[in-house]
Amino acid sequence: MGGINHQPTSNISLALTVDAAQSLTEGMSNLMRSNVEIENVVKLTGSNRIGNGRLHLKQSLLFMRASLNDLELVHDGVNLIIETLSRGDYSPFSPSIINVDEFVSRAQKESMLPKSDVVICAREDCIKGGYEAMFSHIIEMIDSAILSTNSLINLTNTMIDGPEGKQGYFWFTVETNKKPWRQIFSHTVTMWQDLLSYWMTSALICTEVHNKGANIPSLFENISNFLDFPKYDFNRLSRKKDIQKLKSSFNRDITYSISRDIK
C-alpha cells in the first residue's frame, strides 16, 4: 500500500484506490509547484529582465491546470470506488470490527492525524454511514476544490499580461490588493488541505479495518519501535527540543538498521 491509498480488501478495488490516491498526490504537488513559479515571479519583480516574470506566470498557470486535471481524475476514481462498494460480489470488512472513535483519537494523539474538524467529520461519517458516507463526502469535497481551483486559474489568467503588457502587473496587483488573488489562492490551498486530511483519515480507518479483518497487527502495534514522535504543543514558544529529539531518534534508528544489515 502507499501512504494515502485506501487499503483494499480484494483485487477488485486495488487499482481504483491506488490510482485515485496517486492522482490526489500529484494534484497537490502540482498546486504547490504553481506557487514555486509565483515565488519566482516575485523574485524577478523590479528587475530589468522584461518578460521573464510573465514566463513564470504562464508556467504557474500550467501547474494549476494540471492540478485541476488531477482532481478530475480523483473524482472519477472515487465514483468508481462507490460503484464497487455497491456491487454484490464485493464484501469488504465492516468498519464496525474496530472502534473507529478510539482509533481516530489515538491517531491524533500519535500525531498521525491533525487535530481538526475535518478529521472529526470523517470519523463521524464512518461511524454513522460507513464507507459509502465517507466516499460520498469526499466527492463533495473534490467538487469544492475543483470550483476553487477553477476560480484561481481564471483570475490568474487575467493577470498574466496586465494593461498593455505592463511588467510587474501581477506583483503590483497582488501587493496592493487590487484583486483578491492571495485570498483565492489561500482558499484553494485550504480546500485541498481539507480534502487531504479527510482522505488520510478515511484511508487510515480503512487500513486499520483491513488489518483487523486479516489478522495483521494494528497500525499502533510497532509505531514506538521506529520513532518516538515529538508531539506538537501549540502553547509552547519553541519546538527546538522536540526537533532535536526527532533527529537523534532518527539517526539512532538508521544507524542501528545499517549496523544490523551489515552483520
C-alpha positions in Angstrom: 0.0 0.0 0.0 1.0 3.6 -0.5 0.9 6.4 2.1 -2.7 7.6 1.5 -4.5 4.9 -0.6 -7.4 3.1 1.0 -6.3 -0.4 1.9 -8.2 -2.7 -0.4 -9.8 -5.9 0.8 -9.7 -7.6 -2.6 -8.2 -7.2 -6.1 -11.4 -5.6 -7.3 -10.6 -2.3 -5.6 -6.8 -2.3 -5.7 -6.4 -0.3 -9.0 -9.1 2.1 -8.0 -7.7 3.0 -4.7 -4.1 3.4 -5.9 -4.9 5.4 -9.0 -7.1 7.8 -7.0 -4.5 8.3 -4.3 -1.8 8.8 -6.8 -3.8 11.5 -8.7 -4.6 13.3 -5.4 -0.9 13.3 -4.5 0.1 14.6 -8.0 -2.6 17.2 -7.8 -1.4 18.6 -4.5 2.2 18.6 -5.8 1.2 20.5 -8.9 -0.6 23.1 -6.9 2.4 23.7 -4.8 4.7 23.8 -7.8 2.4 26.5 -9.2 3.3 28.6 -6.1 7.0 27.9 -6.7 6.6 29.7 -10.0 4.7 32.5 -8.3 7.6 33.0 -5.9 9.9 33.2 -9.0 7.7 36.0 -10.3 8.1 37.9 -7.0 11.9 37.5 -7.1 12.1 38.9 -10.6 9.8 41.8 -10.0 11.7 45.1 -10.2 14.5 43.6 -12.4 15.1 44.7 -16.0 14.6 41.2 -17.3 11.4 42.0 -19.1 9.2 39.0 -19.9 10.8 36.5 -17.5 8.2 37.1 -14.9 5.4 36.5 -17.4 7.0 33.2 -18.4 6.9 32.0 -14.8 3.3 33.1 -14.5 2.4 31.1 -17.6 4.3 28.1 -16.1 2.4 28.6 -12.8 -0.9 28.5 -14.7 0.1 25.2 -16.4 0.7 23.6 -13.0 -2.7 24.9 -11.8 -4.4 23.4 -14.8 -2.5 20.1 -14.2 -3.7 20.1 -10.6 -7.3 20.6 -11.8 -7.0 17.7 -14.2 -5.6 15.5 -11.4 -8.7 16.5 -9.3 -11.0 15.3 -12.0 -9.2 12.0 -12.2 -9.6 11.6 -8.4 -13.3 12.4 -8.8 -13.6 9.7 -11.4 -11.7 7.2 -9.3 -13.8 7.8 -6.2 -17.0 7.4 -8.2 -15.7 4.0 -9.4 -15.0 3.1 -5.7 -18.5 4.0 -4.8 -19.8 1.8 -7.6 -17.6 -1.0 -6.5 -19.0 -0.8 -2.9 -22.5 -1.3 -4.3 -21.5 -4.5 -6.2 -22.9 -7.7 -4.8 -19.6 -9.6 -5.3 -17.6 -7.1 -3.2 -17.8 -7.6 0.5 -15.2 -5.5 2.4 -14.7 -5.8 6.1 -17.1 -3.7 8.0 -15.7 -0.6 9.9 -17.7 -1.9 12.9 -15.0 -4.5 13.6 -12.8 -1.7 15.1 -13.7 1.1 17.5 -13.4 4.0 15.0 -13.8 6.7 17.6 -10.9 5.3 19.7 -8.8 4.7 16.6 -9.0 8.2 15.3 -8.4 9.7 18.8 -5.3 7.6 19.2 -4.1 8.5 15.7 -4.5 12.2 16.6 -2.6 11.6 19.9 0.2 10.0 18.0 0.3 12.9 15.5 -0.6 10.6 12.7 -3.7 12.8 12.0 -4.2 16.5 12.6 -6.4 17.8 15.3 -9.0 19.3 13.1 -12.8 19.4 12.5 -12.2 17.7 9.1 -10.8 14.6 10.8 -13.7 14.5 13.3 -16.1 14.8 10.4 -14.5 11.8 8.6 -14.8 9.9 11.9 -18.4 10.7 12.3 -19.3 9.9 8.7 -17.7 6.5 9.1 -19.4 5.7 12.3 -22.8 6.8 11.0 -22.7 5.8 7.4 -19.7 3.6 6.8 -17.6 3.6 3.6 -20.4 5.0 1.4 -20.8 8.1 3.6 -17.1 8.7 3.7 -16.6 8.5 -0.1 -19.8 10.4 -0.8 -18.4 13.2 1.4 -15.1 13.0 -0.4 -16.9 13.6 -3.7 -18.4 16.8 -2.3 -15.0 18.0 -1.1 -13.5 17.3 -4.5 -16.3 19.3 -6.2 -15.5 22.2 -3.8 -11.8 22.0 -4.6 -12.5 21.9 -8.3 -14.6 25.1 -8.1 -11.9 26.9 -6.1 -9.1 25.8 -8.4 -11.1 26.9 -11.4 -11.5 30.3 -9.8 -7.8 30.6 -9.2 -7.0 29.6 -12.7 -9.4 32.1 -14.2 -8.2 35.0 -12.1 -4.5 34.2 -12.7 -5.1 34.1 -16.4 -6.4 37.7 -16.4 -3.2 38.8 -14.6 -0.5 37.4 -16.9 -0.2 40.4 -19.2 -1.9 43.2 -17.5 -2.7 46.5 -19.1 -0.6 46.9 -22.3 1.7 44.1 -21.0 3.0 46.1 -18.1 5.9 44.4 -16.4 5.2 43.7 -12.7 1.5 44.0 -13.1 0.8 40.7 -11.2 3.0 41.6 -8.3 1.6 45.1 -8.1 -2.0 44.0 -8.2 -1.5 41.3 -5.5 0.6 43.5 -3.2 -1.9 46.4 -3.4 -4.9 44.0 -3.0 -6.4 45.3 -6.3 -7.6 41.8 -7.0 -8.2 39.0 -4.4 -5.6 36.7 -5.8 -3.9 35.8 -2.5 -7.3 35.2 -0.9 -8.4 32.8 -3.6 -5.1 31.1 -3.6 -5.4 30.6 0.2 -8.9 29.4 -0.1 -7.9 26.9 -2.8 -5.0 25.5 -0.8 -7.3 25.2 2.2 -9.8 23.2 0.1 -7.0 20.9 -0.9 -5.7 20.5 2.6 -9.1 19.7 4.0 -9.6 17.1 1.3 -6.2 15.6 2.0 -6.9 15.5 5.8 -10.3 13.8 5.3 -8.8 11.4 2.7 -5.9 10.5 5.1 -8.4 9.9 7.9 -10.6 7.6 5.8 -7.5 5.8 4.4 -6.1 5.1 7.9 -9.5 3.8 9.1 -9.8 1.5 6.1 -6.3 0.2 6.7 -6.9 -0.5 10.3 -10.2 -2.3 9.5 -8.3 -4.4 6.9 -5.6 -5.2 9.4 -8.1 -6.3 11.9 -10.0 -8.4 9.5 -6.9 -10.0 8.1 -5.3 -10.6 11.5 -2.5 -8.1 10.7 -1.1 -6.1 13.7 -2.7 -2.7 14.3 -1.1 0.4 13.0 -0.2 1.3 16.5 1.5 -2.0 17.2 5.0 -1.1 16.2 5.0 2.7 16.0 7.1 3.1 19.1 9.7 0.7 17.7 10.7 3.2 15.0 10.4 6.8 16.3 9.4 8.5 19.5 7.4 11.1 17.7 7.5 14.6 19.1 4.1 15.9 19.9 3.3 19.5 18.9 2.2 21.7 21.7 0.7 25.0 20.4 1.1 26.6 23.9 4.9 26.3 23.7 7.1 29.0 22.2 9.7 26.6 20.8 9.9 23.1 19.4 13.7 23.0 19.3 13.9 20.2 21.9 11.4 18.1 20.0 13.1 18.6 16.7 16.5 17.7 18.3 14.9 14.6 19.9 13.4 13.6 16.5 16.8 14.0 14.8 18.6 12.0 17.5 16.0 9.2 17.4 16.0 9.1 13.6 19.8 8.9 13.5 19.9 6.2 16.2 17.4 4.0 14.4 19.1 4.5 11.0 22.5 3.6 12.5 21.0 0.5 14.2 19.4 -0.6 10.9 22.6 -0.2 8.9 24.7 -2.0 11.5 22.2 -4.8 11.6 22.1 -5.2 7.8 26.0 -5.2 7.6 26.1 -8.0 10.2 
